[in-house]
Amino acid sequence: MTGKAKMNTTKRILAFNSLLVLIGLFGFATLTDAAKPPENILKNGDFDFNLEGWHHWTHADAAALFQTEGKKAEPIVGKKVAYIKISKQSNAVWHIQFYQQPFTLEKGTTYTYSLWAKSEKPRTVVMRILHQGDPWNEYARQTINLSETWNEFFITFKMTADDVNSRSGIIMGAEKGDVWLDHIRLYEGEFVSDIEGAEPQSVDPSNKLAATWATLKDL
């Protein structure tokens, strides 16, 4: 091989190696950004530590048992889900509550509240974000339709006030029928899907708030 040919071969090898380095650097950054989920304001949203960090309340006119369930429930994330066994309904949806508090939300900031849920039979529950205590102002509220299949639901909203005593919750006292919850998140910004295969679909926001859901799998 002549000296000129060797030089051309060396240049091609160097150029190729440089291209691989650039692809590696930019590819790594892209994957890192895409894989990093938004920070969850809520604690223990996947119930790895059973119901630690979560609260529940049941009115005397209703009856419900709050616990976690494992593999049988086919968790969306991790090994456990929250299981609410409702044996007696009441005349008000807020008579059975599952919630987490307190945390701070800032005026003018957009947040998304999302969760996965299913039920023993078709029924509704209500997702909401509110102030903990008088006057119990609700910043976001949405009635969602559950079925025997895991579905994801979310509300995106903008805070109208600074609140250092906020609550996120699900209320479900008006109907009998067990409920399972998993992967509950509250974070800044628009909705971000972090479950592979989920395909969110827009819902008509004519009933005051927008919500979307996605079916992960049939059980």
HUFEN-V503368 format. One record per residue. N is the residue number from 1. RES is the residue in one letter. SS is DSSP state (A for helix, B for strand, O for the rest). Layout:
BEGIN
n->(N;N)
res->(RES;RES)
ss->(SS;SS)
END
This chain:
BEGIN
n->(1;2;3;4;5;6;7;8;9;10;11;12;13;14;15;16;17;18;19;20;21;22;23;24;25;26;27;28;29;30;31;32;33;34;35;36;37;38;39;40;41;42;43;44;45;46;47;48;49;50;51;52;53;54;55;56;57;58;59;60;61;62;63;64;65;66;67;68;69;70;71;72;73;74;75;76;77;78;79;80;81;82;83;84;85;86;87;88;89;90;91;92;93;94;95;96;97;98;99;100;101;102;103;104;105;106;107;108;109;110;111;112;113;114;115;116;117;118;119;120;121;122;123;124;125;126;127;128;129;130;131;132;133;134;135;136;137;138;139;140;141;142;143;144;145;146;147;148;149;150;151;152;153;154;155;156;157;158;159;160;161;162;163;164;165;166;167;168;169;170;171;172;173;174;175;176;177;178;179;180;181;182;183;184;185;186;187;188;189;190;191;192;193;194;195;196;197;198;199;200;201;202;203;204;205;206;207;208;209;210;211;212;213;214;215;216;217;218;219)
res->(M;T;G;K;A;K;M;N;T;T;K;R;I;L;A;F;N;S;L;L;V;L;I;G;L;F;G;F;A;T;L;T;D;A;A;K;P;P;E;N;I;L;K;N;G;D;F;D;F;N;L;E;G;W;H;H;W;T;H;A;D;A;A;A;L;F;Q;T;E;G;K;K;A;E;P;I;V;G;K;K;V;A;Y;I;K;I;S;K;Q;S;N;A;V;W;H;I;Q;F;Y;Q;Q;P;F;T;L;E;K;G;T;T;Y;T;Y;S;L;W;A;K;S;E;K;P;R;T;V;V;M;R;I;L;H;Q;G;D;P;W;N;E;Y;A;R;Q;T;I;N;L;S;E;T;W;N;E;F;F;I;T;F;K;M;T;A;D;D;V;N;S;R;S;G;I;I;M;G;A;E;K;G;D;V;W;L;D;H;I;R;L;Y;E;G;E;F;V;S;D;I;E;G;A;E;P;Q;S;V;D;P;S;N;K;L;A;A;T;W;A;T;L;K;D;L)
ss->(O;O;A;A;A;A;A;A;A;A;A;A;A;A;A;A;A;A;A;A;A;A;A;A;A;A;A;A;A;A;A;A;A;A;A;O;O;O;O;O;O;O;O;O;O;O;O;O;O;O;O;O;O;O;B;B;B;B;O;O;O;O;B;B;B;B;B;B;B;O;A;A;A;O;O;O;O;O;O;O;B;B;B;B;B;B;B;B;O;O;O;O;A;A;A;B;B;B;B;B;B;B;B;B;B;O;O;O;O;B;B;B;B;B;B;B;B;B;B;O;O;O;B;B;B;B;B;B;B;B;B;O;O;O;O;O;O;B;B;B;B;B;B;B;B;B;O;O;O;B;B;B;B;B;B;B;B;B;O;O;O;O;B;B;B;B;B;B;B;B;B;O;O;O;O;O;O;O;B;B;B;B;B;B;B;B;B;B;O;O;O;O;O;O;O;O;O;O;O;O;B;B;O;O;O;O;O;O;O;O;B;B;B;B;B;B;B;O;O)
END
